[in-house]
Amino acid sequence: MLDHHQATLAQLRAGALDAHAFCAAWRALPLPAALPPRYAQVRDQLLDRIESSALFSGESCSFSQADLADALQQWLDKAREGAA
């Protein structure tokens, strides 16, 4: 189930999806039922930051899309562990 999340994250990193389309896609993807509600909260906080970073041209001190993509990868890795 989390494979779609991984594929969409790869599209964001490759520039094939903009931040808003990426966030909409991730919010639409279901999370495994085995994950505690906290996973959805953390995911949503990270997605909010990704959307905020799109308001800036390029990287800014406060919002680095590359760093946020790395954080989402960590979230995804933990979610895989939690869903197993």
N, CA, C and O atoms as a GROMACS GRO file, in nm:
protein
  336
    1MET      N    1   0.082  -0.119   0.000
    1MET     CA    2   0.000   0.000   0.000
    1MET      C    3   0.086   0.126   0.000
    1MET      O    4   0.048   0.227  -0.059
    2LEU      N    5   0.198   0.122   0.063
    2LEU     CA    6   0.285   0.240   0.070
    2LEU      C    7   0.371   0.256  -0.055
    2LEU      O    8   0.446   0.352  -0.066
    3ASP      N    9   0.360   0.163  -0.149
    3ASP     CA   10   0.437   0.173  -0.273
    3ASP      C   11   0.396   0.297  -0.353
    3ASP      O   12   0.480   0.360  -0.416
    4HIS      N   13   0.267   0.331  -0.351
    4HIS     CA   14   0.222   0.450  -0.422
    4HIS      C   15   0.279   0.576  -0.359
    4HIS      O   16   0.311   0.672  -0.428
    5HIS      N   17   0.293   0.575  -0.226
    5HIS     CA   18   0.355   0.688  -0.158
    5HIS      C   19   0.499   0.704  -0.208
    5HIS      O   20   0.543   0.815  -0.239
    6GLN      N   21   0.572   0.592  -0.215
    6GLN     CA   22   0.712   0.596  -0.258
    6GLN      C   23   0.724   0.646  -0.401
    6GLN      O   24   0.811   0.728  -0.432
    7ALA      N   25   0.637   0.598  -0.489
    7ALA     CA   26   0.641   0.640  -0.629
    7ALA      C   27   0.612   0.789  -0.643
    7ALA      O   28   0.676   0.858  -0.722
    8THR      N   29   0.517   0.838  -0.566
    8THR     CA   30   0.482   0.979  -0.573
    8THR      C   31   0.594   1.065  -0.518
    8THR      O   32   0.622   1.173  -0.570
    9LEU      N   33   0.659   1.019  -0.412
    9LEU     CA   34   0.774   1.092  -0.357
    9LEU      C   35   0.887   1.098  -0.460
    9LEU      O   36   0.953   1.201  -0.473
   10ALA      N   37   0.908   0.990  -0.531
   10ALA     CA   38   1.011   0.990  -0.636
   10ALA      C   39   0.976   1.092  -0.745
   10ALA      O   40   1.065   1.159  -0.798
   11GLN      N   41   0.848   1.104  -0.778
   11GLN     CA   42   0.806   1.203  -0.878
   11GLN      C   43   0.831   1.345  -0.828
   11GLN      O   44   0.872   1.431  -0.906
   12LEU      N   45   0.807   1.370  -0.700
   12LEU     CA   46   0.835   1.502  -0.644
   12LEU      C   47   0.983   1.533  -0.654
   12LEU      O   48   1.022   1.641  -0.699
   13ARG      N   49   1.066   1.438  -0.614
   13ARG     CA   50   1.211   1.460  -0.616
   13ARG      C   51   1.262   1.482  -0.758
   13ARG      O   52   1.356   1.559  -0.780
   14ALA      N   53   1.199   1.415  -0.855
   14ALA     CA   54   1.242   1.428  -0.995
   14ALA      C   55   1.186   1.552  -1.062
   14ALA      O   56   1.223   1.585  -1.175
   15GLY      N   57   1.096   1.623  -0.992
   15GLY     CA   58   1.036   1.742  -1.049
   15GLY      C   59   0.919   1.712  -1.141
   15GLY      O   60   0.869   1.802  -1.210
   16ALA      N   61   0.873   1.587  -1.142
   16ALA     CA   62   0.761   1.549  -1.226
   16ALA      C   63   0.627   1.591  -1.165
   16ALA      O   64   0.526   1.598  -1.236
   17LEU      N   65   0.625   1.619  -1.036
   17LEU     CA   66   0.506   1.668  -0.966
   17LEU      C   67   0.544   1.795  -0.892
   17LEU      O   68   0.651   1.804  -0.832
   18ASP      N   69   0.455   1.895  -0.897
   18ASP     CA   70   0.480   2.012  -0.814
   18ASP      C   71   0.433   1.983  -0.671
   18ASP      O   72   0.367   1.882  -0.646
   19ALA      N   73   0.466   2.070  -0.581
   19ALA     CA   74   0.438   2.048  -0.439
   19ALA      C   75   0.289   2.030  -0.411
   19ALA      O   76   0.250   1.944  -0.331
   20HIS      N   77   0.207   2.109  -0.475
   20HIS     CA   78   0.063   2.102  -0.447
   20HIS      C   79   0.003   1.971  -0.498
   20HIS      O   80  -0.078   1.908  -0.430
   21ALA      N   81   0.043   1.929  -0.617
   21ALA     CA   82  -0.007   1.801  -0.672
   21ALA      C   83   0.044   1.685  -0.588
   21ALA      O   84  -0.030   1.589  -0.563
   22PHE      N   85   0.168   1.693  -0.544
   22PHE     CA   86   0.225   1.588  -0.459
   22PHE      C   87   0.146   1.577  -0.329
   22PHE      O   88   0.107   1.467  -0.289
   23CYS      N   89   0.123   1.688  -0.264
   23CYS     CA   90   0.052   1.686  -0.135
   23CYS      C   91  -0.090   1.634  -0.151
   23CYS      O   92  -0.139   1.557  -0.068
   24ALA      N   93  -0.156   1.677  -0.256
   24ALA     CA   94  -0.292   1.628  -0.281
   24ALA      C   95  -0.292   1.477  -0.303
   24ALA      O   96  -0.379   1.406  -0.254
   25ALA      N   97  -0.193   1.429  -0.376
   25ALA     CA   98  -0.184   1.285  -0.402
   25ALA      C   99  -0.159   1.209  -0.272
   25ALA      O  100  -0.223   1.107  -0.248
   26TRP      N  101  -0.067   1.256  -0.190
   26TRP     CA  102  -0.037   1.186  -0.065
   26TRP      C  103  -0.156   1.188   0.030
   26TRP      O  104  -0.182   1.089   0.098
   27ARG      N  105  -0.226   1.298   0.034
   27ARG     CA  106  -0.342   1.305   0.124
   27ARG      C  107  -0.454   1.212   0.078
   27ARG      O  108  -0.533   1.164   0.159
   28ALA      N  109  -0.461   1.188  -0.053
   28ALA     CA  110  -0.565   1.100  -0.108
   28ALA      C  111  -0.532   0.952  -0.092
   28ALA      O  112  -0.621   0.868  -0.096
   29LEU      N  113  -0.404   0.922  -0.073
   29LEU     CA  114  -0.364   0.781  -0.060
   29LEU      C  115  -0.399   0.731   0.080
   29LEU      O  116  -0.371   0.798   0.180
   30PRO      N  117  -0.458   0.613   0.089
   30PRO     CA  118  -0.491   0.558   0.221
   30PRO      C  119  -0.366   0.512   0.295
   30PRO      O  120  -0.267   0.471   0.235
   31LEU      N  121  -0.374   0.520   0.426
   31LEU     CA  122  -0.266   0.468   0.511
   31LEU      C  123  -0.305   0.330   0.560
   31LEU      O  124  -0.424   0.301   0.577
   32PRO      N  125  -0.206   0.244   0.583
   32PRO     CA  126  -0.239   0.112   0.638
   32PRO      C  127  -0.312   0.125   0.771
   32PRO      O  128  -0.277   0.209   0.854
   33ALA      N  129  -0.413   0.043   0.791
   33ALA     CA  130  -0.493   0.048   0.914
   33ALA      C  131  -0.411   0.017   1.037
   33ALA      O  132  -0.447   0.056   1.148
   34ALA      N  133  -0.300  -0.054   1.020
   34ALA     CA  134  -0.216  -0.092   1.134
   34ALA      C  135  -0.140   0.027   1.194
   34ALA      O  136  -0.089   0.017   1.305
   35LEU      N  137  -0.134   0.138   1.121
   35LEU     CA  138  -0.058   0.253   1.172
   35LEU      C  139  -0.141   0.331   1.273
   35LEU      O  140  -0.261   0.352   1.254
   36PRO      N  141  -0.076   0.375   1.382
   36PRO     CA  142  -0.147   0.460   1.479
   36PRO      C  143  -0.182   0.596   1.418
   36PRO      O  144  -0.119   0.638   1.321
   37PRO      N  145  -0.282   0.663   1.473
   37PRO     CA  146  -0.325   0.794   1.420
   37PRO      C  147  -0.212   0.897   1.412
   37PRO      O  148  -0.217   0.989   1.330
   38ARG      N  149  -0.113   0.884   1.496
   38ARG     CA  150  -0.002   0.980   1.499
   38ARG      C  151   0.069   0.988   1.363
   38ARG      O  152   0.120   1.094   1.325
   39TYR      N  153   0.072   0.876   1.289
   39TYR     CA  154   0.136   0.878   1.158
   39TYR      C  155   0.067   0.976   1.063
   39TYR      O  156   0.134   1.048   0.989
   40ALA      N  157  -0.065   0.979   1.066
   40ALA     CA  158  -0.139   1.072   0.981
   40ALA      C  159  -0.111   1.217   1.023
   40ALA      O  160  -0.099   1.305   0.938
   41GLN      N  161  -0.100   1.241   1.152
   41GLN     CA  162  -0.073   1.375   1.201
   41GLN      C  163   0.064   1.424   1.156
   41GLN      O  164   0.078   1.536   1.109
   42VAL      N  165   0.165   1.338   1.170
   42VAL     CA  166   0.301   1.376   1.130
   42VAL      C  167   0.307   1.396   0.979
   42VAL      O  168   0.367   1.492   0.931
   43ARG      N  169   0.244   1.304   0.904
   43ARG     CA  170   0.240   1.318   0.758
   43ARG      C  171   0.179   1.452   0.720
   43ARG      O  172   0.235   1.524   0.637
   44ASP      N  173   0.066   1.487   0.779
   44ASP     CA  174  -0.001   1.612   0.745
   44ASP      C  175   0.084   1.734   0.780
   44ASP      O  176   0.082   1.832   0.706
   45GLN      N  177   0.156   1.729   0.889
   45GLN     CA  178   0.245   1.840   0.925
   45GLN      C  179   0.356   1.856   0.821
   45GLN      O  180   0.389   1.968   0.782
   46LEU      N  181   0.412   1.745   0.777
   46LEU     CA  182   0.517   1.752   0.675
   46LEU      C  183   0.462   1.801   0.541
   46LEU      O  184   0.526   1.880   0.472
   47LEU      N  185   0.343   1.756   0.506
   47LEU     CA  186   0.281   1.802   0.381
   47LEU      C  187   0.249   1.950   0.386
   47LEU      O  188   0.263   2.021   0.286
   48ASP      N  189   0.206   1.999   0.502
   48ASP     CA  190   0.180   2.142   0.518
   48ASP      C  191   0.308   2.222   0.493
   48ASP      O  192   0.305   2.329   0.432
   49ARG      N  193   0.420   2.170   0.541
   49ARG     CA  194   0.549   2.238   0.521
   49ARG      C  195   0.590   2.235   0.374
   49ARG      O  196   0.643   2.333   0.322
   50ILE      N  197   0.566   2.122   0.308
   50ILE     CA  198   0.597   2.113   0.164
   50ILE      C  199   0.517   2.218   0.088
   50ILE      O  200   0.571   2.288   0.002
   51GLU      N  201   0.387   2.228   0.119
   51GLU     CA  202   0.303   2.328   0.052
   51GLU      C  203   0.352   2.470   0.081
   51GLU      O  204   0.352   2.555  -0.007
   52SER      N  205   0.392   2.495   0.204
   52SER     CA  206   0.444   2.627   0.239
   52SER      C  207   0.574   2.657   0.165
   52SER      O  208   0.599   2.770   0.124
   53SER      N  209   0.656   2.554   0.147
   53SER     CA  210   0.784   2.575   0.077
   53SER      C  211   0.762   2.612  -0.069
   53SER      O  212   0.847   2.677  -0.130
   54ALA      N  213   0.648   2.572  -0.125
   54ALA     CA  214   0.618   2.605  -0.264
   54ALA      C  215   0.592   2.754  -0.284
   54ALA      O  216   0.594   2.804  -0.396
   55LEU      N  217   0.567   2.825  -0.175
   55LEU     CA  218   0.544   2.969  -0.184
   55LEU      C  219   0.672   3.047  -0.209
   55LEU      O  220   0.669   3.164  -0.248
   56PHE      N  221   0.786   2.980  -0.187
   56PHE     CA  222   0.916   3.044  -0.205
   56PHE      C  223   0.976   2.996  -0.336
   56PHE      O  224   0.957   2.880  -0.374
   57SER      N  225   1.049   3.082  -0.403
   57SER     CA  226   1.119   3.037  -0.523
   57SER      C  227   1.254   2.979  -0.480
   57SER      O  228   1.333   3.046  -0.413
   58GLY      N  229   1.278   2.856  -0.518
   58GLY     CA  230   1.402   2.790  -0.480
   58GLY      C  231   1.400   2.749  -0.334
   58GLY      O  232   1.295   2.743  -0.271
   59GLU      N  233   1.517   2.722  -0.281
   59GLU     CA  234   1.530   2.680  -0.142
   59GLU      C  235   1.540   2.806  -0.054
   59GLU      O  236   1.601   2.905  -0.094
   60SER      N  237   1.480   2.800   0.062
   60SER     CA  238   1.494   2.911   0.156
   60SER      C  239   1.550   2.856   0.286
   60SER      O  240   1.557   2.735   0.305
   61CYS      N  241   1.591   2.944   0.373
   61CYS     CA  242   1.647   2.900   0.500
   61CYS      C  243   1.544   2.824   0.583
   61CYS      O  244   1.578   2.727   0.651
   62SER      N  245   1.420   2.867   0.576
   62SER     CA  246   1.316   2.808   0.661
   62SER      C  247   1.258   2.680   0.603
   62SER      O  248   1.220   2.590   0.679
   63PHE      N  249   1.250   2.670   0.473
   63PHE     CA  250   1.181   2.559   0.409
   63PHE      C  251   1.267   2.502   0.297
   63PHE      O  252   1.280   2.566   0.192
   64SER      N  253   1.324   2.388   0.316
   64SER     CA  254   1.399   2.321   0.212
   64SER      C  255   1.318   2.202   0.164
   64SER      O  256   1.295   2.108   0.239
   65GLN      N  257   1.276   2.206   0.037
   65GLN     CA  258   1.197   2.094  -0.015
   65GLN      C  259   1.279   1.965  -0.012
   65GLN      O  260   1.223   1.858   0.012
   66ALA      N  261   1.409   1.974  -0.036
   66ALA     CA  262   1.492   1.853  -0.033
   66ALA      C  263   1.494   1.794   0.108
   66ALA      O  264   1.482   1.673   0.123
   67ASP      N  265   1.508   1.878   0.209
   67ASP     CA  266   1.507   1.829   0.347
   67ASP      C  267   1.370   1.772   0.384
   67ASP      O  268   1.362   1.670   0.454
   68LEU      N  269   1.264   1.837   0.339
   68LEU     CA  270   1.130   1.787   0.368
   68LEU      C  271   1.104   1.655   0.295
   68LEU      O  272   1.038   1.567   0.350
   69ALA      N  273   1.154   1.641   0.175
   69ALA     CA  274   1.142   1.513   0.104
   69ALA      C  275   1.219   1.404   0.179
   69ALA      O  276   1.173   1.289   0.186
   70ASP      N  277   1.335   1.438   0.234
   70ASP     CA  278   1.410   1.342   0.316
   70ASP      C  279   1.330   1.303   0.440
   70ASP      O  280   1.328   1.186   0.479
   71ALA      N  281   1.265   1.400   0.501
   71ALA     CA  282   1.183   1.372   0.620
   71ALA      C  283   1.064   1.283   0.585
   71ALA      O  284   1.028   1.195   0.662
   72LEU      N  285   1.005   1.305   0.468
   72LEU     CA  286   0.895   1.220   0.424
   72LEU      C  287   0.944   1.078   0.395
   72LEU      O  288   0.872   0.981   0.418
   73GLN      N  289   1.067   1.066   0.345
   73GLN     CA  290   1.124   0.932   0.323
   73GLN      C  291   1.143   0.861   0.457
   73GLN      O  292   1.115   0.741   0.467
   74GLN      N  293   1.189   0.932   0.557
   74GLN     CA  294   1.203   0.873   0.691
   74GLN      C  295   1.067   0.832   0.745
   74GLN      O  296   1.053   0.725   0.803
   75TRP      N  297   0.967   0.917   0.726
   75TRP     CA  298   0.831   0.885   0.768
   75TRP      C  299   0.784   0.758   0.699
   75TRP      O  300   0.726   0.670   0.762
   76LEU      N  301   0.810   0.749   0.569
   76LEU     CA  302   0.767   0.634   0.491
   76LEU      C  303   0.838   0.507   0.538
   76LEU      O  304   0.775   0.402   0.548
   77ASP      N  305   0.966   0.518   0.567
   77ASP     CA  306   1.042   0.401   0.618
   77ASP      C  307   0.984   0.353   0.751
   77ASP      O  308   0.967   0.233   0.772
   78LYS      N  309   0.954   0.446   0.839
   78LYS     CA  310   0.895   0.411   0.970
   78LYS      C  311   0.754   0.354   0.952
   78LYS      O  312   0.716   0.260   1.022
   79ALA      N  313   0.678   0.410   0.859
   79ALA     CA  314   0.542   0.362   0.835
   79ALA      C  315   0.546   0.217   0.785
   79ALA      O  316   0.461   0.136   0.821
   80ARG      N  317   0.644   0.187   0.701
   80ARG     CA  318   0.658   0.048   0.652
   80ARG      C  319   0.686  -0.046   0.769
   80ARG      O  320   0.629  -0.155   0.776
   81GLU      N  321   0.773  -0.003   0.860
   81GLU     CA  322   0.803  -0.085   0.978
   81GLU      C  323   0.679  -0.102   1.063
   81GLU      O  324   0.652  -0.213   1.111
   82GLY      N  325   0.604   0.004   1.083
   82GLY     CA  326   0.486   0.002   1.168
   82GLY      C  327   0.372  -0.078   1.109
   82GLY      O  328   0.290  -0.134   1.182
   83ALA      N  329   0.366  -0.084   0.976
   83ALA     CA  330   0.257  -0.156   0.910
   83ALA      C  331   0.288  -0.304   0.894
   83ALA      O  332   0.199  -0.384   0.863
   84ALA      N  333   0.413  -0.341   0.914
   84ALA     CA  334   0.453  -0.481   0.893
   84ALA      C  335   0.403  -0.572   1.005
   84ALA      O  336   0.429  -0.692   1.002
   0.00000   0.00000   0.00000
